[in-house]
Amino acid sequence: MSEDKKNEIKENKKEETSEEPKKKFTFKCTRCDNCCLKRGPIPITQWDLEIWAKNGVLSNFLPYLDIYNNPNGTMDLILKPFNPKDKENKGLDNIFNQSSIEDLLEEKCPLYNKEEKKCLVYENRPLSCQTYPLEYNGQNYVIVDNDCPGIGKEGMTKEELKIMRETAQKINYELTRTRISLPIFSQILSQKVMMDLMRQNMEAMNKMSDEDRAKVDDIFKKSGPKNEPKNEN
């Protein structure tokens, strides 16, 4: 090997070793509560539901569970924040004029007590809360909130880091599992609801008297499409 070639290899090795090493991820929660106050919708997995059912606390979460249709076509089960403005809507308005998910991105978690600065379900908090602000995208670990004051704080043990990484991997797997099964369950339930409604309507029609049935038929005829006038030209 020529001397020039040897020198070139040495220079390349120097450049490789002179690169700054990647900073080690450390985290210690400072209890700033920002992740609870402005968290927005929280993704929920089947694992969360199973744990809540096992611990007998599922009913605490049910009023806040909702389904979100992502722009990419997938569906997510979420813990939906409550918008105080929705209190103004009453009756049917409360059903049809609820805030959209996009309007709730800066709202607090519905199970966080702002006055007492306390999570009401801390022992049963979702996987997504347990691993925040660290996530796993299937290939790499990702920090989803670079402004979190706990990032870079010393004091995290190797065991705590190991558990946090394993939890991040678990939620990645569980979210994938939930996103696959949720559209299937949703379609099955929608079909069942429609079939139940049709059966109830048929049973109600069968119980009607001939006179009442005639009135209903007359209503449908009047509400049906009008006949277009014939063109005599």
C-alpha positions in Angstrom: 0.0 0.0 0.0 1.4 3.4 -0.9 2.3 6.0 1.8 -0.3 8.4 0.4 -3.0 5.8 0.8 -2.0 5.0 4.4 -2.1 8.7 5.3 -5.6 9.0 3.7 -6.9 6.1 5.8 -5.4 7.7 9.0 -7.1 11.0 8.2 -10.4 9.3 7.7 -10.1 7.5 11.1 -9.3 10.8 12.8 -12.4 12.4 11.3 -14.5 9.5 12.4 -13.2 9.6 16.0 -13.4 13.4 16.2 -17.2 13.3 15.7 -19.1 14.3 18.8 -20.7 11.3 20.6 -24.5 11.2 20.7 -25.8 12.6 24.0 -27.2 10.0 26.3 -30.9 10.2 27.0 -31.6 11.1 30.6 -34.9 12.1 32.0 -36.4 12.9 35.4 -39.9 14.2 35.8 -40.0 17.7 37.3 -43.8 17.5 37.9 -44.3 20.7 35.9 -47.6 19.1 34.7 -47.4 20.7 31.3 -47.9 17.3 29.7 -51.2 17.0 31.6 -52.3 20.6 31.1 -51.7 20.8 27.3 -51.5 17.2 26.3 -54.5 17.1 23.9 -56.0 13.7 22.9 -54.1 10.8 24.4 -53.9 7.6 22.4 -55.4 4.5 24.1 -54.5 0.9 23.4 -56.2 -2.5 23.9 -53.6 -3.1 26.6 -54.9 -0.1 28.5 -58.5 -1.3 28.3 -57.5 -4.8 29.4 -55.6 -3.4 32.4 -58.4 -1.1 33.4 -60.9 -3.9 33.1 -58.7 -6.2 35.2 -58.3 -3.4 37.9 -62.0 -2.6 37.9 -61.5 1.0 36.8 -62.7 0.9 33.2 -65.9 2.9 34.0 -63.7 5.9 35.1 -62.4 6.2 31.6 -65.5 5.4 29.5 -67.0 8.9 29.5 -63.9 10.3 27.8 -63.1 7.6 25.2 -63.7 8.5 21.6 -62.6 7.3 18.1 -60.5 9.6 15.9 -60.3 9.2 12.2 -56.7 10.1 11.2 -56.1 11.9 7.9 -54.0 8.9 6.8 -57.0 6.7 7.0 -56.2 4.9 10.3 -58.4 5.1 13.4 -57.3 5.8 16.9 -58.9 5.2 20.2 -58.3 8.3 22.3 -58.9 9.8 25.7 -60.6 13.0 24.6 -60.1 16.2 26.5 -63.2 18.2 27.5 -63.6 21.7 26.2 -65.3 24.0 28.7 -67.1 25.8 25.9 -69.1 22.6 25.2 -70.9 23.2 28.5 -72.8 25.9 26.7 -74.4 23.4 24.3 -77.4 21.7 25.6 -79.7 18.9 24.4 -79.1 17.9 20.8 -76.6 20.8 20.4 -74.4 19.0 23.0 -74.4 15.9 20.7 -73.9 17.5 17.3 -71.8 20.6 18.2 -69.0 19.0 20.1 -65.5 20.4 19.6 -63.4 18.7 16.9 -60.1 16.9 17.9 -58.2 19.7 16.2 -59.7 22.2 18.6 -58.6 20.2 21.6 -54.8 20.0 21.0 -54.0 22.4 23.8 -56.7 21.2 26.3 -55.8 19.4 29.5 -56.3 15.7 30.1 -59.9 15.1 31.4 -58.6 13.1 34.3 -56.2 15.7 35.6 -57.3 17.9 38.5 -55.9 21.3 37.7 -56.6 22.8 41.2 -55.0 20.0 43.1 -52.3 19.5 40.4 -53.0 15.8 40.6 -53.6 12.9 38.1 -56.8 11.2 39.2 -55.8 7.9 37.7 -52.0 7.9 38.2 -51.7 4.2 39.1 -53.7 3.3 36.0 -52.5 6.0 33.6 -52.3 5.0 29.9 -49.1 3.6 28.4 -48.6 6.8 26.5 -48.4 8.7 29.8 -46.0 6.2 31.3 -43.4 6.7 28.6 -43.9 10.4 27.9 -41.9 12.2 26.4 -40.1 9.2 24.9 -41.7 7.2 22.0 -40.5 4.4 19.7 -41.4 4.5 16.0 -40.5 0.9 15.2 -36.9 1.7 14.4 -35.7 4.5 16.7 -36.5 6.2 20.0 -38.0 9.7 19.5 -38.5 12.5 21.9 -41.9 14.0 21.2 -41.6 17.0 23.4 -38.2 18.7 23.3 -39.4 21.5 25.6 -40.1 19.1 28.5 -38.0 20.4 31.4 -37.3 16.8 32.6 -35.2 16.0 29.5 -31.5 16.0 30.4 -32.1 15.9 34.1 -29.6 13.7 35.9 -30.7 10.9 38.3 -32.2 8.4 35.9 -31.0 4.9 36.7 -30.2 2.2 34.1 -33.2 0.2 35.2 -35.5 3.2 34.8 -34.1 3.9 31.3 -34.6 0.2 30.5 -38.2 0.2 31.7 -39.0 3.5 29.8 -37.6 2.1 26.5 -39.5 -1.2 26.9 -42.7 0.7 27.6 -42.1 2.9 24.5 -41.7 -0.3 22.4 -44.8 -1.8 24.0 -47.0 1.2 23.1 -45.7 1.2 19.5 -46.7 -2.5 19.2 -50.0 -2.0 21.0 -51.0 1.1 18.9 -50.3 -1.0 15.8 -52.5 -3.8 17.1 -55.3 -1.4 18.1 -55.2 0.4 14.7 -55.6 -2.9 12.9 -58.5 -4.2 15.0 -60.4 -0.9 15.6 -61.8 -0.4 12.0 -62.9 -4.1 12.0 -64.7 -3.7 15.3 -66.2 -0.4 14.2 -67.6 -1.9 11.0 -69.1 -4.9 12.8 -70.7 -2.8 15.4 -72.1 -0.4 12.8 -73.7 -3.3 10.9 -75.1 -4.7 14.1 -76.6 -1.3 15.1 -78.2 -0.9 11.7 -79.6 -4.5 11.8 -81.0 -3.9 15.3 -82.7 -0.7 14.1 -84.2 -2.4 11.1 -85.5 -5.2 13.2 -87.0 -2.9 15.8 -88.7 -0.9 13.0 -90.1 -4.1 11.5 -91.4 -5.2 14.9 -93.0 -1.8 15.5 -94.6 -1.9 12.0 -96.0 -5.4 12.7 -97.6 -4.2 15.9 -99.3 -1.3 14.2 -103.0 -1.4 13.3 -103.9 -1.2 9.6 -105.1 2.3 10.1 -101.8 3.5 11.7 -99.8 1.6 9.0 -101.8 3.4 6.3 -101.0 6.8 7.9 -97.3 6.0 8.0 -97.4 4.9 4.3 -99.2 8.2 3.5 -96.5 10.2 5.3 -93.7 8.5 3.3 -95.5 9.1 0.0 -95.9 12.8 0.8 -92.2 13.1 1.8 -91.0 11.2 -1.3 -89.6 12.7 -4.5 -92.1 14.8 -6.5 -93.0 13.7 -10.0 -91.4 15.9 -12.6 -94.0 17.7 -14.9 -94.1 16.2 -18.4 -92.7 18.2 -21.2 -95.5 18.7 -23.7 -93.3 20.1 -26.4 
